[in-house]
Amino acid sequence: MLADPLRRQVVELLAEGPVTAGDIAARFPVTRPAVSRHLRVLREAGLVESAVRGQHRVYTLRRAELAELDRWLDRFRPLTSPADAPPAAGSAPTAGPGAPAARSS
Protein backbone atom coordinates (compact mmCIF):
# COMPACT_ATOMS: atom_id res chain seq x y z
CA MET A 1 0.00 0.00 0.00
CA LEU A 2 2.95 2.37 0.45
CA ALA A 3 4.25 1.67 -3.05
CA ASP A 4 2.03 4.48 -4.32
CA PRO A 5 3.81 7.87 -4.14
CA LEU A 6 0.61 9.76 -3.25
CA ARG A 7 -0.03 7.46 -0.30
CA ARG A 8 3.52 7.98 0.94
CA GLN A 9 2.99 11.74 0.68
CA VAL A 10 -0.25 11.47 2.65
CA VAL A 11 1.56 9.49 5.38
CA GLU A 12 4.30 12.16 5.45
CA LEU A 13 1.65 14.88 5.72
CA LEU A 14 -0.14 13.08 8.56
CA ALA A 15 3.18 12.64 10.39
CA GLU A 16 2.94 16.39 11.08
CA GLY A 17 -0.45 15.96 12.78
CA PRO A 18 -4.17 15.38 12.10
CA VAL A 19 -5.51 16.78 8.81
CA THR A 20 -9.03 17.01 7.42
CA ALA A 21 -9.93 15.06 4.31
CA GLY A 22 -10.62 18.32 2.46
CA ASP A 23 -7.19 19.73 3.34
CA ILE A 24 -5.53 16.49 2.21
CA ALA A 25 -7.44 16.56 -1.09
CA ALA A 26 -6.54 20.22 -1.68
CA ARG A 27 -2.81 19.41 -1.59
CA PHE A 28 -2.80 16.91 -4.44
CA PRO A 29 -3.49 17.30 -8.18
CA VAL A 30 -5.99 14.45 -8.27
CA THR A 31 -9.74 14.32 -7.81
CA ARG A 32 -11.29 14.15 -4.35
CA PRO A 33 -12.69 10.67 -5.08
CA ALA A 34 -9.15 9.52 -5.95
CA VAL A 35 -7.82 10.92 -2.65
CA SER A 36 -10.71 9.23 -0.83
CA ARG A 37 -9.72 5.88 -2.38
CA HIS A 38 -6.12 6.35 -1.25
CA LEU A 39 -7.26 7.25 2.26
CA ARG A 40 -9.50 4.19 2.34
CA VAL A 41 -6.55 1.93 1.39
CA LEU A 42 -4.43 3.47 4.17
CA ARG A 43 -7.31 3.16 6.64
CA GLU A 44 -7.98 -0.48 5.74
CA ALA A 45 -4.26 -1.21 6.13
CA GLY A 46 -4.44 0.27 9.62
CA LEU A 47 -1.95 3.07 8.94
CA VAL A 48 -4.43 5.90 9.41
CA GLU A 49 -7.65 6.38 11.30
CA SER A 50 -10.43 8.85 10.77
CA ALA A 51 -12.87 10.58 13.05
CA VAL A 52 -15.80 12.86 12.32
CA ARG A 53 -15.46 16.25 13.99
CA GLY A 54 -18.41 18.45 13.24
CA GLN A 55 -18.80 18.47 9.47
CA HIS A 56 -15.24 17.32 8.81
CA ARG A 57 -13.53 13.95 8.64
CA VAL A 58 -10.11 14.20 10.28
CA TYR A 59 -7.34 11.72 9.51
CA THR A 60 -4.59 10.77 11.94
CA LEU A 61 -1.49 8.65 11.44
CA ARG A 62 -1.40 5.45 13.50
CA ARG A 63 2.27 5.53 14.49
CA ALA A 64 2.10 2.17 16.29
CA GLU A 65 1.44 0.48 12.93
CA LEU A 66 4.48 2.19 11.44
CA ALA A 67 6.56 1.03 14.41
CA GLU A 68 5.46 -2.54 13.65
CA LEU A 69 6.55 -2.09 10.03
CA ASP A 70 9.87 -0.67 11.21
CA ARG A 71 10.45 -3.70 13.45
CA TRP A 72 9.73 -5.99 10.50
CA LEU A 73 12.19 -4.04 8.32
CA ASP A 74 14.89 -4.54 10.99
CA ARG A 75 15.28 -8.07 9.60
CA PHE A 76 16.62 -6.57 6.38
CA ARG A 77 18.99 -3.97 7.82
CA PRO A 78 21.29 -2.79 6.59
CA LEU A 79 18.99 -2.24 3.64
CA THR A 80 21.95 -2.05 1.27
CA SER A 81 24.91 -4.33 0.87
CA PRO A 82 28.34 -3.44 -0.52
CA ALA A 83 27.23 -4.93 -3.85
CA ASP A 84 24.32 -2.43 -3.95
CA ALA A 85 26.56 0.60 -3.37
CA PRO A 86 27.33 2.86 -6.33
CA PRO A 87 30.86 2.58 -7.72
CA ALA A 88 33.50 4.79 -6.13
CA ALA A 89 34.39 7.99 -7.97
CA GLY A 90 36.91 7.30 -10.71
CA SER A 91 36.34 3.55 -10.81
CA ALA A 92 35.01 1.85 -13.90
CA PRO A 93 31.52 0.35 -13.55
CA THR A 94 31.33 -3.40 -13.73
CA ALA A 95 29.07 -5.14 -16.19
CA GLY A 96 26.15 -6.97 -14.63
CA PRO A 97 24.48 -10.13 -15.90
CA GLY A 98 23.14 -9.67 -19.41
CA ALA A 99 25.18 -6.51 -19.99
CA PRO A 100 27.13 -6.31 -23.25
CA ALA A 101 30.81 -7.16 -22.94
CA ALA A 102 33.28 -4.30 -22.99
CA ARG A 103 34.88 -3.67 -26.39
CA SER A 104 38.60 -4.06 -26.81
CA SER A 105 40.52 -1.50 -28.90
ABEGO torsion letter per residue (X at the ends): XAABAAAAAAAAAAAAEBBBAAAAAAABABBAAAAAAAAAAAAAAGABBBBBBEABBBBBBBAAAAAAAAAAAAAAOBABBAAABBBBBGBBBBBBBGBBBBBBX
